[in-house]
Amino acid sequence: MFSSFRLSMAWVHTWFGLVLGFVLMVCFFFGSLSVFDREIDRWAIPGTRFNAEPMPSFDRIILPALRQVSPDADDYARQMPVLHDPAAGAMTPREALPADRYWAYITHRDPVLATGVRFRVPHPATGQEAQRIRGDVVLDPRNGRQLRDDALRIGSDWFYPMHYSLNWAWKNIGYFVVGLAALAMLVALITGVIIHRRLLREFFTLRPWKQPQRLTLDLHNLTGVVALPFHFFFAFTGLVIFAGSIYLPVTHTLLRPMHDQQHQIEARNTGLPAQRAGVAAPMASVDAMMAEARRRWAARDMPGDVGYLVVHHVGDANSYVSLYRAGSDRVALVGEGIHFRASSGEVIHEDPPHSAMLALNEFLTGLHLQHFEHWLLRWLYVLGGLLGCVCIATGFVFFVRKRRREQRPGTGLVEAFAVATVTGMVIATLAMLIANRLLPSELAGKADWEKGLFWAGWLLALAHALWRSLPLQPATRSRAWEEQCLCIAGMAVVAVAANWLSTGDHLVKTVIVEPYWPVAGLDLILLLVAVLSTLTGWRLQRTSAETATVFHAEAERTDARKEGRA
């Protein structure tokens, strides 16, 4: 079929990249935004615009708040009929469900304290003992006041899951589509290396004075080579992270009996009870346990604060408290857990050092999830993600331009989807940010409005791209590119202005008067996007005019040659 192995690899590279490049573009763009997802949350929810703090007092702040938490009504209505044993009598009322577990989690980037209670079912059906009714709340760590949690955390609850699940939760289809795209990306990277054998030359090749098609190919090669290790690593580790939980969940299916048996063995070996004793017991001071945990971590030459705590079997003689160290000072997701007997505060067990294989897995996972506190490295992550976006976008443009010159059918449709993916995705993002600031915070279902406007903005961008791309003549680029770039510039400025008008947090205040960089940083990035989009739109307008002139001149010469032959 192909005259050489490199030509066959070029075909694989082109078509794998085209078919799944649209998904990869979404993964790279929203993955870049996810690096600062908690900072975007602060911009989107003005009530949480205060500085982050370490884990507060459990005894004085967290525990009193958790004792006021009720089981979630929706979760109760959905799960209680399944979890309850009808033979034991009537279902326990929602407000009468006893607490079985407390938990609290805080990070160096998130000022709010995420907490929750898991309520046990007193008379569980057979095989349902491990499932519980949820009751989650968000607290102000300064005073324990419960914060409203009905606002959409745009960064961590929308942009972040978009890059690995497309926010398509039904049957986990989004996860599998992204997983397939990650596999295609690995194939595209390998075939790209085979096609471009002189990688060092590609690293230094950028000819902005050449014709647009040549410049586009140079940009595609350059961004692909510069960030090649980054792209390969994130595609591979993304597959590894979800391999056991989503793609091949054998632990909870085929190997479920072995998993449960291992859980019992670990409970015996560690001394951490897997079941309640059924005997009531009080709880000692968790603050004292936290102080002891910090002392033990410091003695192991790894001082730090508590980032995550869990109280198991609340109110029972078998209750124990697990404290995990905040890992913001290291890459690997190592919690260094210390477990205390809840009734007395004595240490039951300290997690041992991990095996080499598990340590490698946690290092790779931590490097992908980047929970560490290293701002320069975070910006390098953003740069790597945006280089991936540029690589895919220039691949789209080169594919479309080449086939328009060859007058291939269907090129206009491909270009329309490329426009909607590259610029339409940004328009959808900006539409959500603007809606977040302009819609009243008291609006019922505000989160649904924000999500709806996100998809509406994306669909409008697609409709505009189809309108501008389908009826074009060969060798003519769609005007949708520059028009949507100029639209992005205007929307970015509107988003900054909307934040100012709705909260009073303008750049002079957030940069100079009362510095608050999570908000100021997003406003500055939006203004930078406006500038770059304007320059790009103007450049594309000028290039379109030059291309049209060249195309008409070539057409006239062709007609003249035909007349001369006649």
VEXDREN-2710 file (C-alpha; in Angstrom, 1 decimal):
% VEXDREN-2710
k/r/px/py/pz
1/MET/0.0/0.0/0.0
2/PHE/2.9/2.4/0.8
3/SER/6.3/2.6/-0.9
4/SER/8.2/2.9/2.4
5/PHE/7.8/2.3/6.2
6/ARG/8.1/6.1/6.8
7/LEU/5.1/6.8/4.5
8/SER/3.0/4.2/6.3
9/MET/3.9/5.9/9.6
10/ALA/3.1/9.3/8.2
11/TRP/-0.4/8.0/7.3
12/VAL/-0.9/6.6/10.8
13/HIS/0.4/9.9/12.3
14/THR/-2.0/12.0/10.2
15/TRP/-5.2/10.1/10.6
16/PHE/-4.8/9.1/14.3
17/GLY/-4.0/12.7/15.0
18/LEU/-6.9/14.0/13.0
19/VAL/-9.6/11.6/14.3
20/LEU/-8.7/11.9/18.0
21/GLY/-6.9/15.2/17.9
22/PHE/-10.1/17.0/18.7
23/VAL/-10.3/15.1/22.0
24/LEU/-6.6/15.6/22.7
25/MET/-7.0/19.4/22.2
26/VAL/-9.7/19.4/24.9
27/CYS/-7.5/17.3/27.2
28/PHE/-4.5/19.6/26.8
29/PHE/-6.4/22.9/27.1
30/PHE/-8.4/22.0/30.2
31/GLY/-5.4/20.1/31.6
32/SER/-3.5/23.4/31.4
33/LEU/-6.3/25.2/33.2
34/SER/-6.4/22.4/35.8
35/VAL/-2.9/23.3/37.0
36/PHE/-4.6/26.3/38.7
37/ASP/-8.0/24.9/39.2
38/ARG/-8.2/26.0/42.9
39/GLU/-7.2/29.5/41.9
40/ILE/-10.0/29.6/39.3
41/ASP/-12.4/28.5/42.1
42/ARG/-11.4/31.6/44.1
43/TRP/-12.2/33.8/41.1
44/ALA/-15.5/32.1/40.5
45/ILE/-16.6/32.1/44.2
46/PRO/-15.9/35.5/45.8
47/GLY/-17.0/34.3/49.2
48/THR/-13.8/32.1/49.4
49/ARG/-11.3/34.8/48.6
50/PHE/-9.2/34.6/51.7
51/ASN/-5.7/33.1/52.4
52/ALA/-5.2/29.4/52.8
53/GLU/-4.4/28.1/56.3
54/PRO/-3.2/24.7/57.7
55/MET/-5.6/22.2/59.2
56/PRO/-7.5/24.0/62.1
57/SER/-8.3/22.6/65.5
58/PHE/-10.4/19.5/65.2
59/ASP/-11.7/19.7/68.7
60/ARG/-12.8/23.3/68.7
61/ILE/-13.7/24.0/65.0
62/ILE/-14.2/20.9/62.9
63/LEU/-15.9/18.5/65.4
64/PRO/-18.7/20.9/66.5
65/ALA/-19.5/21.6/62.8
66/LEU/-19.5/18.0/61.8
67/ARG/-22.0/17.2/64.6
68/GLN/-24.4/19.5/63.0
69/VAL/-24.3/17.8/59.5
70/SER/-27.3/15.9/58.3
71/PRO/-27.3/13.1/55.7
72/ASP/-27.7/14.4/52.1
73/ALA/-31.4/14.1/51.2
74/ASP/-30.8/13.0/47.6
75/ASP/-28.2/10.4/48.7
76/TYR/-30.6/9.1/51.4
77/ALA/-33.5/8.8/48.9
78/ARG/-31.3/7.0/46.4
79/GLN/-29.3/4.6/48.5
80/MET/-31.4/3.9/51.7
81/PRO/-33.9/1.5/50.0
82/VAL/-30.9/-0.5/48.7
83/LEU/-28.8/-0.5/51.9
84/HIS/-31.6/-1.2/54.4
85/ASP/-32.8/-4.7/55.3
86/PRO/-36.6/-4.6/55.1
87/ALA/-36.8/-7.7/57.3
88/ALA/-35.4/-5.7/60.2
89/GLY/-38.3/-3.3/60.2
90/ALA/-38.9/0.2/59.0
91/MET/-36.1/2.3/57.5
92/THR/-34.3/4.6/59.9
93/PRO/-35.3/8.2/59.4
94/ARG/-32.7/10.4/57.7
95/GLU/-32.1/12.6/60.7
96/ALA/-31.7/9.6/63.0
97/LEU/-28.9/8.0/61.0
98/PRO/-25.7/7.6/63.3
99/ALA/-22.4/8.9/62.1
100/ASP/-19.8/6.3/61.3
101/ARG/-16.9/8.3/59.8
102/TYR/-15.6/11.9/59.9
103/TRP/-13.1/13.3/57.4
104/ALA/-11.5/16.6/56.7
105/TYR/-9.1/17.7/53.9
106/ILE/-7.3/21.0/53.2
107/THR/-4.5/22.0/50.8
108/HIS/-2.1/24.9/50.5
109/ARG/-3.9/26.2/47.5
110/ASP/-7.5/26.0/48.8
111/PRO/-8.5/28.3/51.7
112/VAL/-11.8/26.4/52.4
113/LEU/-11.9/23.2/54.4
114/ALA/-13.6/20.2/52.8
115/THR/-15.2/18.0/55.4
116/GLY/-17.9/15.3/55.6
117/VAL/-19.7/12.6/57.5
118/ARG/-20.5/9.1/56.4
119/PHE/-23.6/7.8/58.1
120/ARG/-24.1/4.1/58.7
121/VAL/-27.3/2.2/58.2
122/PRO/-28.2/0.5/61.5
123/HIS/-29.8/-2.5/59.8
124/PRO/-27.9/-3.1/56.5
125/ALA/-28.9/-5.6/53.9
126/THR/-26.5/-8.5/53.3
127/GLY/-23.4/-7.4/51.4
128/GLN/-24.1/-3.7/51.9
129/GLU/-22.2/-3.1/55.2
130/ALA/-19.4/-1.1/53.6
131/GLN/-21.6/1.5/51.9
132/ARG/-22.7/4.7/53.7
133/ILE/-24.9/7.7/53.3
134/ARG/-23.0/10.9/52.5
135/GLY/-23.1/14.3/54.2
136/ASP/-20.5/16.7/52.9
137/VAL/-20.0/20.3/53.9
138/VAL/-17.5/23.1/53.3
139/LEU/-16.2/25.1/56.3
140/ASP/-14.4/28.3/56.8
141/PRO/-11.2/27.0/58.6
142/ARG/-10.9/30.3/60.6
143/ASN/-14.1/29.8/62.5
144/GLY/-15.8/26.6/61.5
145/ARG/-18.7/28.4/59.8
146/GLN/-20.4/26.4/57.2
147/LEU/-20.1/27.9/53.7
148/ARG/-22.6/27.7/50.9
149/ASP/-21.7/24.8/48.7
150/ASP/-24.2/25.2/46.0
151/ALA/-22.0/27.3/43.7
152/LEU/-20.2/25.6/40.9
153/ARG/-16.4/25.3/41.5
154/ILE/-15.6/26.0/37.9
155/GLY/-11.9/25.1/38.2
156/SER/-12.0/21.9/40.2
157/ASP/-15.5/20.6/39.4
158/TRP/-15.7/21.5/35.7
159/PHE/-12.4/22.3/34.0
160/TYR/-10.4/19.7/35.9
161/PRO/-12.7/16.7/35.2
162/MET/-13.2/17.9/31.6
163/HIS/-9.6/17.0/30.8
164/TYR/-9.9/13.3/31.7
165/SER/-13.6/12.6/31.4
166/LEU/-15.1/15.3/29.1
167/ASN/-17.7/15.7/31.9
168/TRP/-19.5/12.8/30.3
169/ALA/-20.1/10.5/33.3
170/TRP/-22.8/8.2/31.8
171/LYS/-21.4/4.7/31.8
172/ASN/-17.9/6.3/32.1
173/ILE/-17.9/6.9/28.4
174/GLY/-15.9/10.1/28.7
175/TYR/-13.1/8.3/30.5
176/PHE/-12.9/5.6/27.8
177/VAL/-12.9/8.2/25.0
178/VAL/-10.0/10.1/26.6
179/GLY/-8.2/6.8/27.3
180/LEU/-8.5/6.0/23.6
181/ALA/-7.2/9.4/22.7
182/ALA/-4.3/9.0/25.0
183/LEU/-3.4/5.7/23.3
184/ALA/-3.7/7.5/19.9
185/MET/-1.4/10.2/21.2
186/LEU/1.3/7.7/22.2
187/VAL/1.0/6.3/18.7
188/ALA/1.2/9.8/17.1
189/LEU/4.3/10.6/19.2
190/ILE/6.1/7.4/18.2
191/THR/5.2/7.8/14.5
192/GLY/6.1/11.5/14.6
193/VAL/9.6/10.5/15.8
194/ILE/9.9/8.0/13.0
195/ILE/8.8/10.6/10.4
196/HIS/11.1/13.3/11.7
197/ARG/14.3/11.5/12.0
198/ARG/16.4/14.7/12.4
199/LEU/14.8/15.8/15.8
200/LEU/17.7/18.1/16.7
201/ARG/17.2/20.0/13.4
202/GLU/13.5/20.2/14.0
203/PHE/14.2/21.7/17.5
204/PHE/15.8/24.7/16.0
205/THR/13.8/25.1/12.8
206/LEU/11.3/28.0/12.7
207/ARG/11.1/30.2/9.6
208/PRO/8.5/32.9/10.2
209/TRP/9.4/34.6/6.8
210/LYS/8.3/31.6/4.9
211/GLN/4.8/31.1/3.4
212/PRO/2.1/30.4/6.0
213/GLN/1.9/26.7/5.2
214/ARG/5.6/26.2/5.8
215/LEU/5.5/28.3/9.0
216/THR/2.6/26.2/10.2
217/LEU/4.5/22.9/9.7
218/ASP/7.6/24.4/11.4
219/LEU/5.5/25.3/14.4
220/HIS/3.9/21.8/14.5
221/ASN/7.3/20.1/14.4
222/LEU/8.9/22.5/16.9
223/THR/6.2/22.3/19.5
224/GLY/6.0/18.5/19.1
225/VAL/9.7/18.1/19.6
226/VAL/10.3/20.6/22.4
227/ALA/7.5/19.1/24.6
228/LEU/7.9/15.5/23.5
229/PRO/8.9/14.1/26.9
230/PHE/6.1/16.1/28.5
231/HIS/3.4/14.8/26.1
232/PHE/4.6/11.2/26.3
233/PHE/4.7/11.3/30.1
234/PHE/1.3/12.7/30.6
235/ALA/-0.4/10.5/28.1
236/PHE/1.2/7.4/29.7
237/THR/0.6/8.3/33.3
238/GLY/-2.9/9.3/32.6
239/LEU/-3.6/5.8/31.4
240/VAL/-1.8/4.3/34.4
241/ILE/-3.8/6.4/36.9
242/PHE/-7.2/5.1/35.6
243/ALA/-6.1/1.6/34.6
244/GLY/-7.2/-0.1/37.8
245/SER/-10.2/2.0/38.6
246/ILE/-11.8/2.6/35.2
247/TYR/-10.3/0.7/32.3
248/LEU/-9.6/-2.6/34.0
249/PRO/-11.4/-2.5/37.4
250/VAL/-10.7/-6.1/38.3
251/THR/-10.1/-5.3/42.0
252/HIS/-13.8/-4.6/42.5
253/THR/-15.1/-7.3/40.0
254/LEU/-13.1/-10.4/39.3
255/LEU/-10.8/-10.0/42.3
256/ARG/-13.3/-8.7/44.8
257/PRO/-13.1/-11.8/47.1
258/MET/-9.3/-11.6/47.1
259/HIS/-9.5/-7.8/47.7
260/ASP/-11.9/-8.3/50.7
261/GLN/-9.7/-11.0/52.2
262/GLN/-6.6/-8.9/51.8
263/HIS/-8.4/-6.0/53.6
264/GLN/-9.1/-8.4/56.6
265/ILE/-5.4/-9.5/56.7
266/GLU/-4.2/-5.9/56.7
267/ALA/-6.6/-5.1/59.5
268/ARG/-5.1/-7.9/61.6
269/ASN/-1.5/-7.0/60.8
270/THR/-1.8/-3.3/61.4
271/GLY/-4.2/-3.5/64.4
272/LEU/-6.7/-1.2/62.7
273/PRO/-10.2/-2.7/63.2
274/ALA/-12.2/-3.3/60.1
275/GLN/-15.5/-3.5/61.9
276/ARG/-17.2/-1.8/64.8
277/ALA/-17.2/-3.5/68.2
278/GLY/-20.7/-2.4/69.0
279/VAL/-19.6/-0.9/72.4
280/ALA/-19.8/2.9/72.8
281/ALA/-16.7/4.8/73.8
282/PRO/-15.7/8.5/74.0
283/MET/-13.1/10.1/71.8
284/ALA/-9.9/11.6/73.1
285/SER/-8.5/15.0/71.9
286/VAL/-7.7/14.7/68.2
287/ASP/-5.7/18.0/68.5
288/ALA/-3.3/16.1/70.8
289/MET/-3.0/13.4/68.2
290/MET/-2.3/16.0/65.5
291/ALA/0.5/17.4/67.7
292/GLU/2.0/14.0/68.2
293/ALA/1.8/13.2/64.5
294/ARG/3.7/16.5/63.7
295/ARG/6.3/15.6/66.3
296/ARG/6.8/12.1/64.8
297/TRP/7.1/13.5/61.3
298/ALA/9.7/16.0/62.4
299/ALA/11.6/13.2/64.1
300/ARG/11.7/11.4/60.8
301/ASP/13.2/14.6/59.2
302/MET/10.1/15.4/57.3
303/PRO/8.3/18.1/59.3
304/GLY/4.8/19.0/58.0
305/ASP/1.2/19.6/58.9
306/VAL/-1.9/17.4/58.7
307/GLY/-3.5/17.5/55.3
308/TYR/-6.1/14.8/55.6
309/LEU/-7.7/13.2/58.7
310/VAL/-10.3/10.4/59.1
311/VAL/-12.1/9.3/62.2
312/HIS/-13.3/5.7/61.6
313/HIS/-16.1/4.0/63.5
314/VAL/-17.2/7.2/65.3
315/GLY/-18.3/6.7/68.9
316/ASP/-17.3/3.0/69.0
317/ALA/-14.6/1.2/71.1
318/ASN/-12.9/0.2/67.8
319/SER/-12.8/3.8/66.6
320/TYR/-9.4/5.0/65.4
321/VAL/-8.1/8.3/63.9
322/SER/-5.9/8.3/60.7
323/LEU/-3.8/11.4/60.2
324/TYR/-2.0/11.9/56.8
325/ARG/0.8/14.4/56.2
326/ALA/0.2/17.2/53.7
327/GLY/2.5/16.4/50.8
328/SER/2.8/19.9/49.3
329/ASP/6.6/19.8/49.7
330/ARG/7.2/16.7/47.6
331/VAL/6.1/15.2/44.3
332/ALA/5.1/11.7/45.3
333/LEU/1.7/11.2/46.8
334/VAL/3.0/9.9/50.2
335/GLY/0.7/10.6/53.1
336/GLU/3.0/9.1/55.8
337/GLY/-0.1/8.0/57.7
338/ILE/-0.1/7.7/61.5
339/HIS/-3.1/5.9/63.2
340/PHE/-4.3/6.5/66.8
341/ARG/-6.8/4.8/69.0
342/ALA/-9.6/7.3/69.3
343/SER/-10.6/6.5/72.9
344/SER/-7.1/6.9/74.3
345/GLY/-4.9/8.7/71.7
346/GLU/-2.2/6.1/71.7
347/VAL/-0.5/5.3/68.4
348/ILE/-1.6/2.0/66.9
349/HIS/0.3/1.9/63.7
350/GLU/2.6/4.0/61.4
351/ASP/2.6/3.4/57.7
352/PRO/5.9/1.7/56.7
353/PRO/8.0/3.0/53.8
354/HIS/6.6/1.9/50.5
355/SER/8.1/-0.7/48.3
356/ALA/10.1/0.4/45.3
357/MET/7.3/-0.4/42.9
358/LEU/4.6/1.4/45.0
359/ALA/6.9/4.4/45.5
360/LEU/7.5/4.7/41.8
361/ASN/3.8/4.5/41.1
362/GLU/3.1/7.3/43.7
363/PHE/5.9/9.4/42.3
364/LEU/4.5/9.2/38.7
365/THR/1.0/9.8/40.0
366/GLY/2.1/12.8/42.0
367/LEU/4.0/14.2/39.1
368/HIS/0.8/14.0/37.0
369/LEU/-1.6/15.3/39.6
370/GLN/0.9/18.0/40.8
371/HIS/-0.3/18.6/44.4
372/PHE/3.1/20.0/45.3
373/GLU/3.9/23.6/46.2
374/HIS/6.2/24.7/43.4
375/TRP/4.9/27.6/41.3
376/LEU/7.7/27.6/38.7
377/LEU/7.1/23.9/38.0
378/ARG/3.3/24.6/37.8
379/TRP/3.9/27.2/35.1
380/LEU/6.1/24.8/33.2
381/TYR/3.1/22.4/33.3
382/VAL/0.9/25.1/31.8
383/LEU/3.6/25.8/29.1
384/GLY/3.8/22.1/28.2
385/GLY/0.0/21.8/27.9
386/LEU/-0.2/25.0/25.8
387/LEU/2.6/23.7/23.5
388/GLY/0.5/20.5/23.1
389/CYS/-2.5/22.8/22.1
390/VAL/-0.3/24.6/19.5
391/CYS/1.1/21.3/18.2
392/ILE/-2.4/19.9/17.6
393/ALA/-3.9/23.2/16.3
394/THR/-1.1/23.7/13.7
395/GLY/-1.5/20.1/12.7
396/PHE/-5.2/20.8/12.0
397/VAL/-4.3/24.0/10.0
398/PHE/-1.7/22.2/7.9
399/PHE/-4.0/19.3/7.1
400/VAL/-6.8/21.6/6.0
401/ARG/-4.6/24.0/4.0
402/LYS/-2.9/21.2/2.1
403/ARG/-6.2/19.5/1.2
404/ARG/-7.9/22.8/0.2
405/ARG/-5.1/23.3/-2.3
406/GLU/-5.8/19.8/-3.6
407/GLN/-9.5/20.4/-3.6
408/ARG/-10.3/17.4/-1.5
409/PRO/-14.0/16.9/-0.6
410/GLY/-15.0/17.3/3.1
411/THR/-12.2/19.7/3.9
412/GLY/-14.6/22.5/4.9
413/LEU/-16.2/20.2/7.4
414/VAL/-12.9/19.3/8.9
415/GLU/-11.9/22.9/9.1
416/ALA/-15.2/23.9/10.8
417/PHE/-14.6/21.2/13.5
418/ALA/-11.0/22.4/13.9
419/VAL/-12.1/26.0/14.4
420/ALA/-14.8/24.9/16.9
421/THR/-12.2/22.8/18.8
422/VAL/-9.4/25.4/18.9
423/THR/-11.1/28.7/19.3
424/GLY/-14.7/27.6/20.0
425/MET/-13.4/25.8/23.2
426/VAL/-11.9/29.1/24.4
427/ILE/-15.2/30.9/23.7
428/ALA/-17.1/28.3/25.7
429/THR/-14.7/28.8/28.6
430/LEU/-15.0/32.5/28.5
431/ALA/-18.8/32.3/28.2
432/MET/-18.8/30.3/31.5
433/LEU/-16.6/32.8/33.3
434/ILE/-18.7/35.7/32.2
435/ALA/-21.9/34.0/33.2
436/ASN/-20.4/33.2/36.6
437/ARG/-19.8/36.8/37.3
438/LEU/-22.9/38.3/35.7
439/LEU/-25.6/35.9/37.0
440/PRO/-26.8/36.6/40.5
441/SER/-25.4/34.4/43.2
442/GLU/-28.9/33.8/44.6
443/LEU/-30.2/32.5/41.3
444/ALA/-31.7/29.1/41.7
445/GLY/-29.8/26.5/39.6
446/LYS/-27.0/29.0/38.8
447/ALA/-24.6/26.1/38.3
448/ASP/-26.9/24.6/35.6
449/TRP/-27.1/28.0/33.9
450/GLU/-23.3/28.2/33.8
451/LYS/-23.0/24.7/32.4
452/GLY/-25.7/25.4/29.8
453/LEU/-24.1/28.6/28.7
454/PHE/-20.7/26.8/28.4
455/TRP/-22.2/24.3/25.9
456/ALA/-24.3/26.9/24.2
457/GLY/-21.2/29.0/23.6
458/TRP/-19.4/26.0/22.1
459/LEU/-22.4/25.1/19.9
460/LEU/-22.6/28.7/18.6
461/ALA/-18.9/28.6/17.8
462/LEU/-19.4/25.4/15.8
463/ALA/-22.4/26.8/14.0
464/HIS/-20.4/29.9/13.1
465/ALA/-17.5/27.8/11.9
466/LEU/-19.8/25.7/9.7
467/TRP/-21.4/28.8/8.2
468/ARG/-18.0/30.3/7.4
469/SER/-16.1/27.2/6.3
470/LEU/-18.4/24.9/4.3
471/PRO/-19.2/27.1/1.2
472/LEU/-15.6/28.2/0.6
473/GLN/-13.7/27.9/-2.6
474/PRO/-10.5/25.8/-2.7
475/ALA/-7.3/27.4/-1.3
476/THR/-9.4/29.9/0.7
477/ARG/-9.1/29.8/4.5
478/SER/-12.2/30.1/6.6
479/ARG/-12.7/33.6/8.0
480/ALA/-14.0/31.9/11.2
481/TRP/-10.5/31.7/12.5
482/GLU/-9.9/35.5/12.7
483/GLU/-13.5/36.3/13.7
484/GLN/-13.5/33.9/16.6
485/CYS/-10.0/35.2/17.7
486/LEU/-11.4/38.7/17.8
487/CYS/-14.5/37.4/19.7
488/ILE/-12.2/35.8/22.3
489/ALA/-10.3/39.1/22.8
490/GLY/-13.6/40.9/23.5
491/MET/-15.0/38.2/25.8
492/ALA/-11.7/38.1/27.8
493/VAL/-12.0/41.8/28.5
494/VAL/-15.6/41.5/29.4
495/ALA/-14.8/38.7/31.9
496/VAL/-12.2/41.0/33.7
497/ALA/-14.7/43.9/33.7
498/ALA/-17.5/41.6/35.0
499/ASN/-15.3/40.5/37.9
500/TRP/-14.5/44.1/38.8
501/LEU/-18.1/45.2/38.6
502/SER/-19.6/42.3/40.5
503/THR/-17.0/42.1/43.4
504/GLY/-15.0/45.4/43.3
505/ASP/-11.8/43.3/43.0
506/HIS/-10.0/45.3/40.2
507/LEU/-6.4/44.8/39.3
508/VAL/-5.1/47.8/41.3
509/LYS/-6.7/46.3/44.4
510/THR/-5.7/42.7/43.9
511/VAL/-2.1/43.5/42.8
512/ILE/-1.1/46.6/44.8
513/VAL/-3.6/47.6/47.6
514/GLU/-4.6/44.1/48.9
515/PRO/-2.6/41.6/46.9
516/TYR/-4.5/38.4/46.2
517/TRP/-2.8/36.6/43.4
518/PRO/-5.4/33.8/42.7
519/VAL/-7.8/36.5/41.4
520/ALA/-5.2/38.9/40.0
521/GLY/-3.5/36.1/38.2
522/LEU/-6.6/35.1/36.3
523/ASP/-7.5/38.7/35.4
524/LEU/-4.0/39.2/34.1
525/ILE/-4.1/36.0/32.1
526/LEU/-7.4/37.0/30.6
527/LEU/-6.0/40.4/29.5
528/LEU/-3.0/38.6/28.0
529/VAL/-5.3/36.3/26.1
530/ALA/-7.2/39.4/24.8
531/VAL/-3.9/40.9/23.5
532/LEU/-2.7/37.7/21.9
533/SER/-6.1/36.9/20.3
534/THR/-6.3/40.4/18.9
535/LEU/-2.8/40.2/17.3
536/THR/-3.6/36.7/16.0
537/GLY/-6.9/37.9/14.5
538/TRP/-5.2/40.8/12.7
539/ARG/-2.4/38.6/11.5
540/LEU/-4.9/36.1/10.1
541/GLN/-6.9/38.8/8.4
542/ARG/-3.7/40.0/6.6
543/THR/-2.7/36.5/5.7
544/SER/-6.1/35.8/4.3
545/ALA/-5.9/38.8/2.1
546/GLU/-2.4/37.8/0.8
547/THR/-3.5/34.2/0.2
548/ALA/-6.6/35.3/-1.7
549/THR/-4.4/37.6/-3.9
550/VAL/-1.9/34.8/-4.6
551/PHE/-4.7/32.4/-5.3
552/HIS/-6.4/34.7/-7.8
553/ALA/-3.0/35.4/-9.5
554/GLU/-2.3/31.7/-9.9
555/ALA/-5.8/31.2/-11.3
556/GLU/-5.3/33.9/-13.8
557/ARG/-2.0/32.4/-14.9
558/THR/-3.6/29.0/-15.3
559/ASP/-6.4/30.4/-17.4
560/ALA/-3.9/32.3/-19.6
561/ARG/-1.9/29.1/-20.1
562/LYS/-5.0/27.2/-21.1
563/GLU/-6.0/29.9/-23.6
564/GLY/-2.4/29.8/-25.0
565/ARG/-2.7/26.1/-25.6
566/ALA/-6.0/26.6/-27.3
END
